[in-house]
Amino acid sequence: MKGKLISSAGGLPLPGVNVIVKGTQNGTTTDVDGRFILKNISPKSVLVFSFLGYKTQEASINNQKDLLITLVEES
């Protein structure tokens, strides 16, 4: 499973976003290009994305291998 996180304001990549498999300790952070890779996770897992200044968001994998997630800034 891999993916990329971008900002809703301008579509810029977001480095340092926390990416966690919901209900587990399995996770990572995005690199300087906003990309992440997670290995050995269930195709039915839910990922949780959190980053200071942005709303926490969840996404179901649903057998996808490559996600593009847009995080929305906190108001």
PyMOL Python script that loads the backbone (N, CA, C, O; Angstrom):
from pymol import cmd

cmd.read_pdbstr("""\
ATOM      1  N   MET A   1       0.841  -1.164   0.000  1.00  0.00           N
ATOM      2  CA  MET A   1       0.000   0.000   0.000  1.00  0.00           C
ATOM      3  C   MET A   1       0.888   1.228   0.000  1.00  0.00           C
ATOM      4  O   MET A   1       1.799   1.354   0.818  1.00  0.00           O
ATOM      5  N   LYS A   2       0.614   2.122  -0.918  1.00  0.00           N
ATOM      6  CA  LYS A   2       1.340   3.384  -0.953  1.00  0.00           C
ATOM      7  C   LYS A   2       0.350   4.504  -1.216  1.00  0.00           C
ATOM      8  O   LYS A   2      -0.792   4.266  -1.609  1.00  0.00           O
ATOM      9  N   GLY A   3       0.803   5.722  -0.994  1.00  0.00           N
ATOM     10  CA  GLY A   3      -0.078   6.845  -1.224  1.00  0.00           C
ATOM     11  C   GLY A   3       0.648   8.161  -1.135  1.00  0.00           C
ATOM     12  O   GLY A   3       1.846   8.231  -0.860  1.00  0.00           O
ATOM     13  N   LYS A   4      -0.132   9.215  -1.380  1.00  0.00           N
ATOM     14  CA  LYS A   4       0.396  10.574  -1.330  1.00  0.00           C
ATOM     15  C   LYS A   4      -0.646  11.462  -0.666  1.00  0.00           C
ATOM     16  O   LYS A   4      -1.845  11.321  -0.907  1.00  0.00           O
ATOM     17  N   LEU A   5      -0.169  12.385   0.179  1.00  0.00           N
ATOM     18  CA  LEU A   5      -1.048  13.345   0.831  1.00  0.00           C
ATOM     19  C   LEU A   5      -0.729  14.743   0.346  1.00  0.00           C
ATOM     20  O   LEU A   5       0.429  15.155   0.280  1.00  0.00           O
ATOM     21  N   ILE A   6      -1.801  15.471   0.002  1.00  0.00           N
ATOM     22  CA  ILE A   6      -1.646  16.837  -0.455  1.00  0.00           C
ATOM     23  C   ILE A   6      -2.574  17.749   0.347  1.00  0.00           C
ATOM     24  O   ILE A   6      -3.521  17.287   0.983  1.00  0.00           O
ATOM     25  N   SER A   7      -2.289  19.036   0.304  1.00  0.00           N
ATOM     26  CA  SER A   7      -3.088  20.043   0.994  1.00  0.00           C
ATOM     27  C   SER A   7      -4.240  20.482   0.103  1.00  0.00           C
ATOM     28  O   SER A   7      -4.092  20.600  -1.113  1.00  0.00           O
ATOM     29  N   SER A   8      -5.389  20.722   0.725  1.00  0.00           N
ATOM     30  CA  SER A   8      -6.533  21.237  -0.035  1.00  0.00           C
ATOM     31  C   SER A   8      -6.275  22.661  -0.516  1.00  0.00           C
ATOM     32  O   SER A   8      -6.920  23.133  -1.452  1.00  0.00           O
ATOM     33  N   ALA A   9      -5.336  23.337   0.123  1.00  0.00           N
ATOM     34  CA  ALA A   9      -4.980  24.705  -0.260  1.00  0.00           C
ATOM     35  C   ALA A   9      -3.786  24.665  -1.205  1.00  0.00           C
ATOM     36  O   ALA A   9      -2.641  24.734  -0.760  1.00  0.00           O
ATOM     37  N   GLY A  10      -4.039  24.557  -2.476  1.00  0.00           N
ATOM     38  CA  GLY A  10      -2.960  24.598  -3.459  1.00  0.00           C
ATOM     39  C   GLY A  10      -2.466  23.257  -3.941  1.00  0.00           C
ATOM     40  O   GLY A  10      -1.680  23.207  -4.888  1.00  0.00           O
ATOM     41  N   GLY A  11      -2.897  22.153  -3.326  1.00  0.00           N
ATOM     42  CA  GLY A  11      -2.489  20.827  -3.786  1.00  0.00           C
ATOM     43  C   GLY A  11      -1.033  20.490  -3.562  1.00  0.00           C
ATOM     44  O   GLY A  11      -0.480  19.615  -4.228  1.00  0.00           O
ATOM     45  N   LEU A  12      -0.403  21.191  -2.611  1.00  0.00           N
ATOM     46  CA  LEU A  12       1.015  20.933  -2.339  1.00  0.00           C
ATOM     47  C   LEU A  12       1.187  19.672  -1.500  1.00  0.00           C
ATOM     48  O   LEU A  12       0.326  19.369  -0.673  1.00  0.00           O
ATOM     49  N   PRO A  13       2.285  18.925  -1.692  1.00  0.00           N
ATOM     50  CA  PRO A  13       2.540  17.733  -0.890  1.00  0.00           C
ATOM     51  C   PRO A  13       2.725  18.094   0.586  1.00  0.00           C
ATOM     52  O   PRO A  13       3.220  19.171   0.917  1.00  0.00           O
ATOM     53  N   LEU A  14       2.321  17.179   1.458  1.00  0.00           N
ATOM     54  CA  LEU A  14       2.419  17.397   2.904  1.00  0.00           C
ATOM     55  C   LEU A  14       3.426  16.426   3.518  1.00  0.00           C
ATOM     56  O   LEU A  14       3.097  15.256   3.717  1.00  0.00           O
ATOM     57  N   PRO A  15       4.638  16.875   3.820  1.00  0.00           N
ATOM     58  CA  PRO A  15       5.616  16.022   4.494  1.00  0.00           C
ATOM     59  C   PRO A  15       5.328  15.953   5.994  1.00  0.00           C
ATOM     60  O   PRO A  15       4.870  16.930   6.586  1.00  0.00           O
ATOM     61  N   GLY A  16       5.596  14.799   6.605  1.00  0.00           N
ATOM     62  CA  GLY A  16       5.471  14.647   8.051  1.00  0.00           C
ATOM     63  C   GLY A  16       4.079  14.303   8.555  1.00  0.00           C
ATOM     64  O   GLY A  16       3.830  14.373   9.759  1.00  0.00           O
ATOM     65  N   VAL A  17       3.163  13.932   7.660  1.00  0.00           N
ATOM     66  CA  VAL A  17       1.819  13.529   8.080  1.00  0.00           C
ATOM     67  C   VAL A  17       1.896  12.140   8.718  1.00  0.00           C
ATOM     68  O   VAL A  17       2.558  11.247   8.190  1.00  0.00           O
ATOM     69  N   ASN A  18       1.216  11.963   9.854  1.00  0.00           N
ATOM     70  CA  ASN A  18       1.137  10.648  10.502  1.00  0.00           C
ATOM     71  C   ASN A  18       0.104   9.794   9.779  1.00  0.00           C
ATOM     72  O   ASN A  18      -1.027  10.224   9.551  1.00  0.00           O
ATOM     73  N   VAL A  19       0.510   8.579   9.421  1.00  0.00           N
ATOM     74  CA  VAL A  19      -0.371   7.625   8.757  1.00  0.00           C
ATOM     75  C   VAL A  19      -0.388   6.370   9.614  1.00  0.00           C
ATOM     76  O   VAL A  19       0.636   5.703   9.765  1.00  0.00           O
ATOM     77  N   ILE A  20      -1.555   6.043  10.180  1.00  0.00           N
ATOM     78  CA  ILE A  20      -1.678   4.906  11.095  1.00  0.00           C
ATOM     79  C   ILE A  20      -2.785   3.979  10.601  1.00  0.00           C
ATOM     80  O   ILE A  20      -3.830   4.439  10.140  1.00  0.00           O
ATOM     81  N   VAL A  21      -2.548   2.661  10.700  1.00  0.00           N
ATOM     82  CA  VAL A  21      -3.610   1.698  10.442  1.00  0.00           C
ATOM     83  C   VAL A  21      -4.505   1.710  11.675  1.00  0.00           C
ATOM     84  O   VAL A  21      -4.059   1.388  12.777  1.00  0.00           O
ATOM     85  N   LYS A  22      -5.764   2.080  11.487  1.00  0.00           N
ATOM     86  CA  LYS A  22      -6.704   2.243  12.596  1.00  0.00           C
ATOM     87  C   LYS A  22      -6.759   0.980  13.456  1.00  0.00           C
ATOM     88  O   LYS A  22      -6.857  -0.135  12.944  1.00  0.00           O
ATOM     89  N   GLY A  23      -6.693   1.181  14.779  1.00  0.00           N
ATOM     90  CA  GLY A  23      -6.766   0.075  15.727  1.00  0.00           C
ATOM     91  C   GLY A  23      -5.464  -0.667  15.933  1.00  0.00           C
ATOM     92  O   GLY A  23      -5.437  -1.698  16.606  1.00  0.00           O
ATOM     93  N   THR A  24      -4.374  -0.153  15.359  1.00  0.00           N
ATOM     94  CA  THR A  24      -3.066  -0.813  15.501  1.00  0.00           C
ATOM     95  C   THR A  24      -2.004   0.226  15.871  1.00  0.00           C
ATOM     96  O   THR A  24      -2.284   1.419  15.982  1.00  0.00           O
ATOM     97  N   GLN A  25      -0.796  -0.260  16.056  1.00  0.00           N
ATOM     98  CA  GLN A  25       0.372   0.597  16.267  1.00  0.00           C
ATOM     99  C   GLN A  25       1.167   0.746  14.972  1.00  0.00           C
ATOM    100  O   GLN A  25       2.187   1.435  14.938  1.00  0.00           O
ATOM    101  N   ASN A  26       0.692   0.094  13.900  1.00  0.00           N
ATOM    102  CA  ASN A  26       1.376   0.097  12.614  1.00  0.00           C
ATOM    103  C   ASN A  26       1.169   1.440  11.920  1.00  0.00           C
ATOM    104  O   ASN A  26       0.034   1.855  11.684  1.00  0.00           O
ATOM    105  N   GLY A  27       2.266   2.113  11.596  1.00  0.00           N
ATOM    106  CA  GLY A  27       2.130   3.395  10.927  1.00  0.00           C
ATOM    107  C   GLY A  27       3.454   3.920  10.417  1.00  0.00           C
ATOM    108  O   GLY A  27       4.500   3.288  10.561  1.00  0.00           O
ATOM    109  N   THR A  28       3.377   5.099   9.815  1.00  0.00           N
ATOM    110  CA  THR A  28       4.546   5.756   9.251  1.00  0.00           C
ATOM    111  C   THR A  28       4.253   7.238   9.133  1.00  0.00           C
ATOM    112  O   THR A  28       3.195   7.705   9.556  1.00  0.00           O
ATOM    113  N   THR A  29       5.187   7.974   8.559  1.00  0.00           N
ATOM    114  CA  THR A  29       4.957   9.383   8.238  1.00  0.00           C
ATOM    115  C   THR A  29       5.304   9.606   6.770  1.00  0.00           C
ATOM    116  O   THR A  29       6.071   8.846   6.178  1.00  0.00           O
ATOM    117  N   THR A  30       4.732  10.654   6.195  1.00  0.00           N
ATOM    118  CA  THR A  30       5.010  10.946   4.792  1.00  0.00           C
ATOM    119  C   THR A  30       6.395  11.571   4.627  1.00  0.00           C
ATOM    120  O   THR A  30       6.909  12.235   5.527  1.00  0.00           O
ATOM    121  N   ASP A  31       6.983  11.341   3.453  1.00  0.00           N
ATOM    122  CA  ASP A  31       8.303  11.891   3.158  1.00  0.00           C
ATOM    123  C   ASP A  31       8.179  13.329   2.640  1.00  0.00           C
ATOM    124  O   ASP A  31       7.092  13.904   2.691  1.00  0.00           O
ATOM    125  N   VAL A  32       9.261  13.910   2.149  1.00  0.00           N
ATOM    126  CA  VAL A  32       9.262  15.310   1.704  1.00  0.00           C
ATOM    127  C   VAL A  32       8.332  15.552   0.514  1.00  0.00           C
ATOM    128  O   VAL A  32       7.933  16.688   0.257  1.00  0.00           O
ATOM    129  N   ASP A  33       7.991  14.495  -0.204  1.00  0.00           N
ATOM    130  CA  ASP A  33       7.076  14.604  -1.347  1.00  0.00           C
ATOM    131  C   ASP A  33       5.643  14.247  -0.977  1.00  0.00           C
ATOM    132  O   ASP A  33       4.781  14.143  -1.849  1.00  0.00           O
ATOM    133  N   GLY A  34       5.383  14.056   0.341  1.00  0.00           N
ATOM    134  CA  GLY A  34       4.039  13.705   0.791  1.00  0.00           C
ATOM    135  C   GLY A  34       3.673  12.250   0.567  1.00  0.00           C
ATOM    136  O   GLY A  34       2.500  11.890   0.661  1.00  0.00           O
ATOM    137  N   ARG A  35       4.651  11.409   0.274  1.00  0.00           N
ATOM    138  CA  ARG A  35       4.392   9.992  -0.032  1.00  0.00           C
ATOM    139  C   ARG A  35       4.653   9.100   1.180  1.00  0.00           C
ATOM    140  O   ARG A  35       5.469   9.409   2.049  1.00  0.00           O
ATOM    141  N   PHE A  36       3.919   7.969   1.202  1.00  0.00           N
ATOM    142  CA  PHE A  36       4.119   6.981   2.261  1.00  0.00           C
ATOM    143  C   PHE A  36       3.984   5.578   1.685  1.00  0.00           C
ATOM    144  O   PHE A  36       3.383   5.373   0.630  1.00  0.00           O
ATOM    145  N   ILE A  37       4.563   4.614   2.410  1.00  0.00           N
ATOM    146  CA  ILE A  37       4.435   3.195   2.073  1.00  0.00           C
ATOM    147  C   ILE A  37       4.165   2.441   3.365  1.00  0.00           C
ATOM    148  O   ILE A  37       4.847   2.646   4.369  1.00  0.00           O
ATOM    149  N   LEU A  38       3.156   1.559   3.332  1.00  0.00           N
ATOM    150  CA  LEU A  38       2.865   0.661   4.451  1.00  0.00           C
ATOM    151  C   LEU A  38       2.828  -0.759   3.908  1.00  0.00           C
ATOM    152  O   LEU A  38       2.201  -1.021   2.882  1.00  0.00           O
ATOM    153  N   LYS A  39       3.499  -1.674   4.597  1.00  0.00           N
ATOM    154  CA  LYS A  39       3.557  -3.061   4.144  1.00  0.00           C
ATOM    155  C   LYS A  39       2.756  -3.963   5.061  1.00  0.00           C
ATOM    156  O   LYS A  39       2.532  -3.656   6.232  1.00  0.00           O
ATOM    157  N   ASN A  40       2.330  -5.090   4.496  1.00  0.00           N
ATOM    158  CA  ASN A  40       1.647  -6.153   5.240  1.00  0.00           C
ATOM    159  C   ASN A  40       0.403  -5.672   5.976  1.00  0.00           C
ATOM    160  O   ASN A  40       0.247  -5.929   7.170  1.00  0.00           O
ATOM    161  N   ILE A  41      -0.478  -4.979   5.272  1.00  0.00           N
ATOM    162  CA  ILE A  41      -1.735  -4.564   5.881  1.00  0.00           C
ATOM    163  C   ILE A  41      -2.903  -5.180   5.113  1.00  0.00           C
ATOM    164  O   ILE A  41      -2.799  -5.464   3.920  1.00  0.00           O
ATOM    165  N   SER A  42      -3.997  -5.375   5.808  1.00  0.00           N
ATOM    166  CA  SER A  42      -5.182  -5.986   5.221  1.00  0.00           C
ATOM    167  C   SER A  42      -5.807  -5.059   4.181  1.00  0.00           C
ATOM    168  O   SER A  42      -5.827  -3.843   4.374  1.00  0.00           O
ATOM    169  N   PRO A  43      -6.321  -5.618   3.075  1.00  0.00           N
ATOM    170  CA  PRO A  43      -6.980  -4.795   2.061  1.00  0.00           C
ATOM    171  C   PRO A  43      -8.249  -4.121   2.575  1.00  0.00           C
ATOM    172  O   PRO A  43      -8.783  -3.223   1.924  1.00  0.00           O
ATOM    173  N   LYS A  44      -8.734  -4.549   3.739  1.00  0.00           N
ATOM    174  CA  LYS A  44      -9.941  -3.957   4.314  1.00  0.00           C
ATOM    175  C   LYS A  44      -9.628  -2.988   5.458  1.00  0.00           C
ATOM    176  O   LYS A  44     -10.531  -2.559   6.175  1.00  0.00           O
ATOM    177  N   SER A  45      -8.363  -2.650   5.623  1.00  0.00           N
ATOM    178  CA  SER A  45      -7.947  -1.740   6.696  1.00  0.00           C
ATOM    179  C   SER A  45      -8.441  -0.322   6.450  1.00  0.00           C
ATOM    180  O   SER A  45      -8.780   0.060   5.330  1.00  0.00           O
ATOM    181  N   VAL A  46      -8.470   0.444   7.533  1.00  0.00           N
ATOM    182  CA  VAL A  46      -8.779   1.870   7.472  1.00  0.00           C
ATOM    183  C   VAL A  46      -7.529   2.614   7.931  1.00  0.00           C
ATOM    184  O   VAL A  46      -6.942   2.285   8.961  1.00  0.00           O
ATOM    185  N   LEU A  47      -7.131   3.618   7.158  1.00  0.00           N
ATOM    186  CA  LEU A  47      -5.977   4.431   7.519  1.00  0.00           C
ATOM    187  C   LEU A  47      -6.443   5.738   8.123  1.00  0.00           C
ATOM    188  O   LEU A  47      -7.453   6.305   7.707  1.00  0.00           O
ATOM    189  N   VAL A  48      -5.686   6.218   9.121  1.00  0.00           N
ATOM    190  CA  VAL A  48      -5.980   7.489   9.782  1.00  0.00           C
ATOM    191  C   VAL A  48      -4.815   8.432   9.492  1.00  0.00           C
ATOM    192  O   VAL A  48      -3.654   8.091   9.717  1.00  0.00           O
ATOM    193  N   PHE A  49      -5.146   9.632   8.987  1.00  0.00           N
ATOM    194  CA  PHE A  49      -4.157  10.633   8.621  1.00  0.00           C
ATOM    195  C   PHE A  49      -4.297  11.828   9.549  1.00  0.00           C
ATOM    196  O   PHE A  49      -5.386  12.389   9.674  1.00  0.00           O
ATOM    197  N   SER A  50      -3.206  12.228  10.204  1.00  0.00           N
ATOM    198  CA  SER A  50      -3.269  13.380  11.098  1.00  0.00           C
ATOM    199  C   SER A  50      -2.023  14.246  10.920  1.00  0.00           C
ATOM    200  O   SER A  50      -0.910  13.757  10.728  1.00  0.00           O
ATOM    201  N   PHE A  51      -2.266  15.558  10.992  1.00  0.00           N
ATOM    202  CA  PHE A  51      -1.195  16.528  10.789  1.00  0.00           C
ATOM    203  C   PHE A  51      -1.606  17.837  11.450  1.00  0.00           C
ATOM    204  O   PHE A  51      -2.742  18.285  11.290  1.00  0.00           O
ATOM    205  N   LEU A  52      -0.702  18.442  12.181  1.00  0.00           N
ATOM    206  CA  LEU A  52      -0.983  19.680  12.896  1.00  0.00           C
ATOM    207  C   LEU A  52      -1.498  20.757  11.931  1.00  0.00           C
ATOM    208  O   LEU A  52      -0.878  21.032  10.904  1.00  0.00           O
ATOM    209  N   GLY A  53      -2.632  21.354  12.278  1.00  0.00           N
ATOM    210  CA  GLY A  53      -3.216  22.400  11.453  1.00  0.00           C
ATOM    211  C   GLY A  53      -4.207  21.896  10.428  1.00  0.00           C
ATOM    212  O   GLY A  53      -4.816  22.683   9.704  1.00  0.00           O
ATOM    213  N   TYR A  54      -4.375  20.553  10.362  1.00  0.00           N
ATOM    214  CA  TYR A  54      -5.294  19.945   9.406  1.00  0.00           C
ATOM    215  C   TYR A  54      -6.267  19.022  10.139  1.00  0.00           C
ATOM    216  O   TYR A  54      -5.949  18.499  11.206  1.00  0.00           O
ATOM    217  N   LYS A  55      -7.450  18.827   9.563  1.00  0.00           N
ATOM    218  CA  LYS A  55      -8.438  17.932  10.148  1.00  0.00           C
ATOM    219  C   LYS A  55      -7.968  16.487   9.987  1.00  0.00           C
ATOM    220  O   LYS A  55      -7.473  16.100   8.929  1.00  0.00           O
ATOM    221  N   THR A  56      -8.130  15.693  11.049  1.00  0.00           N
ATOM    222  CA  THR A  56      -7.812  14.267  10.975  1.00  0.00           C
ATOM    223  C   THR A  56      -8.805  13.611  10.022  1.00  0.00           C
ATOM    224  O   THR A  56      -9.998  13.918  10.042  1.00  0.00           O
ATOM    225  N   GLN A  57      -8.305  12.718   9.201  1.00  0.00           N
ATOM    226  CA  GLN A  57      -9.143  12.088   8.184  1.00  0.00           C
ATOM    227  C   GLN A  57      -8.898  10.589   8.173  1.00  0.00           C
ATOM    228  O   GLN A  57      -7.791  10.128   8.452  1.00  0.00           O
ATOM    229  N   GLU A  58      -9.943   9.827   7.848  1.00  0.00           N
ATOM    230  CA  GLU A  58      -9.839   8.376   7.704  1.00  0.00           C
ATOM    231  C   GLU A  58     -10.187   7.985   6.273  1.00  0.00           C
ATOM    232  O   GLU A  58     -10.995   8.636   5.611  1.00  0.00           O
ATOM    233  N   ALA A  59      -9.559   6.907   5.812  1.00  0.00           N
ATOM    234  CA  ALA A  59      -9.851   6.390   4.473  1.00  0.00           C
ATOM    235  C   ALA A  59      -9.777   4.873   4.490  1.00  0.00           C
ATOM    236  O   ALA A  59      -8.825   4.295   5.015  1.00  0.00           O
ATOM    237  N   SER A  60     -10.786   4.231   3.913  1.00  0.00           N
ATOM    238  CA  SER A  60     -10.773   2.777   3.744  1.00  0.00           C
ATOM    239  C   SER A  60      -9.926   2.436   2.530  1.00  0.00           C
ATOM    240  O   SER A  60      -9.995   3.108   1.501  1.00  0.00           O
ATOM    241  N   ILE A  61      -9.134   1.392   2.661  1.00  0.00           N
ATOM    242  CA  ILE A  61      -8.268   0.991   1.560  1.00  0.00           C
ATOM    243  C   ILE A  61      -9.078   0.346   0.430  1.00  0.00           C
ATOM    244  O   ILE A  61      -8.860   0.636  -0.746  1.00  0.00           O
ATOM    245  N   ASN A  62     -10.018  -0.534   0.804  1.00  0.00           N
ATOM    246  CA  ASN A  62     -10.883  -1.193  -0.187  1.00  0.00           C
ATOM    247  C   ASN A  62     -10.104  -1.782  -1.361  1.00  0.00           C
ATOM    248  O   ASN A  62     -10.449  -1.551  -2.520  1.00  0.00           O
ATOM    249  N   ASN A  63      -9.062  -2.538  -1.058  1.00  0.00           N
ATOM    250  CA  ASN A  63      -8.234  -3.227  -2.052  1.00  0.00           C
ATOM    251  C   ASN A  63      -7.452  -2.303  -2.983  1.00  0.00           C
ATOM    252  O   ASN A  63      -6.876  -2.775  -3.963  1.00  0.00           O
ATOM    253  N   GLN A  64      -7.416  -0.999  -2.702  1.00  0.00           N
ATOM    254  CA  GLN A  64      -6.614  -0.086  -3.514  1.00  0.00           C
ATOM    255  C   GLN A  64      -5.142  -0.255  -3.162  1.00  0.00           C
ATOM    256  O   GLN A  64      -4.803  -0.614  -2.034  1.00  0.00           O
ATOM    257  N   LYS A  65      -4.278   0.003  -4.124  1.00  0.00           N
ATOM    258  CA  LYS A  65      -2.843  -0.115  -3.885  1.00  0.00           C
ATOM    259  C   LYS A  65      -2.162   1.255  -3.841  1.00  0.00           C
ATOM    260  O   LYS A  65      -1.028   1.372  -3.376  1.00  0.00           O
ATOM    261  N   ASP A  66      -2.855   2.288  -4.326  1.00  0.00           N
ATOM    262  CA  ASP A  66      -2.274   3.627  -4.386  1.00  0.00           C
ATOM    263  C   ASP A  66      -3.360   4.656  -4.069  1.00  0.00           C
ATOM    264  O   ASP A  66      -4.342   4.775  -4.801  1.00  0.00           O
ATOM    265  N   LEU A  67      -3.177   5.399  -2.974  1.00  0.00           N
ATOM    266  CA  LEU A  67      -4.164   6.388  -2.540  1.00  0.00           C
ATOM    267  C   LEU A  67      -3.653   7.798  -2.773  1.00  0.00           C
ATOM    268  O   LEU A  67      -2.455   8.060  -2.663  1.00  0.00           O
ATOM    269  N   LEU A  68      -4.570   8.707  -3.096  1.00  0.00           N
ATOM    270  CA  LEU A  68      -4.283  10.137  -3.117  1.00  0.00           C
ATOM    271  C   LEU A  68      -5.271  10.772  -2.154  1.00  0.00           C
ATOM    272  O   LEU A  68      -6.478  10.762  -2.394  1.00  0.00           O
ATOM    273  N   ILE A  69      -4.751  11.326  -1.058  1.00  0.00           N
ATOM    274  CA  ILE A  69      -5.591  11.893  -0.002  1.00  0.00           C
ATOM    275  C   ILE A  69      -5.338  13.400   0.072  1.00  0.00           C
ATOM    276  O   ILE A  69      -4.195  13.856   0.068  1.00  0.00           O
ATOM    277  N   THR A  70      -6.428  14.153   0.138  1.00  0.00           N
ATOM    278  CA  THR A  70      -6.346  15.608   0.286  1.00  0.00           C
ATOM    279  C   THR A  70      -6.781  15.968   1.683  1.00  0.00           C
ATOM    280  O   THR A  70      -7.927  15.724   2.061  1.00  0.00           O
ATOM    281  N   LEU A  71      -5.877  16.547   2.462  1.00  0.00           N
ATOM    282  CA  LEU A  71      -6.205  16.983   3.810  1.00  0.00           C
ATOM    283  C   LEU A  71      -6.704  18.423   3.791  1.00  0.00           C
ATOM    284  O   LEU A  71      -6.199  19.270   3.053  1.00  0.00           O
ATOM    285  N   VAL A  72      -7.723  18.677   4.637  1.00  0.00           N
ATOM    286  CA  VAL A  72      -8.345  19.991   4.721  1.00  0.00           C
ATOM    287  C   VAL A  72      -7.824  20.709   5.959  1.00  0.00           C
ATOM    288  O   VAL A  72      -7.737  20.125   7.040  1.00  0.00           O
ATOM    289  N   GLU A  73      -7.481  21.978   5.788  1.00  0.00           N
ATOM    290  CA  GLU A  73      -6.979  22.773   6.907  1.00  0.00           C
ATOM    291  C   GLU A  73      -8.043  22.996   7.947  1.00  0.00           C
ATOM    292  O   GLU A  73      -9.227  23.099   7.624  1.00  0.00           O
ATOM    293  N   GLU A  74      -7.619  23.073   9.228  1.00  0.00           N
ATOM    294  CA  GLU A  74      -8.535  23.428  10.318  1.00  0.00           C
ATOM    295  C   GLU A  74      -8.945  24.872  10.137  1.00  0.00           C
ATOM    296  O   GLU A  74      -8.162  25.694   9.662  1.00  0.00           O
ATOM    297  N   SER A  75     -10.182  25.183  10.518  1.00  0.00           N
ATOM    298  CA  SER A  75     -10.634  26.575  10.370  1.00  0.00           C
ATOM    299  C   SER A  75     -10.339  27.381  11.614  1.00  0.00           C
ATOM    300  O   SER A  75     -10.649  28.571  11.667  1.00  0.00           O
TER     301      SER A  75
END
""", "prot")
cmd.dss("prot")
cmd.show_as("cartoon", "prot")
cmd.util.cbc("prot")
cmd.orient("prot")
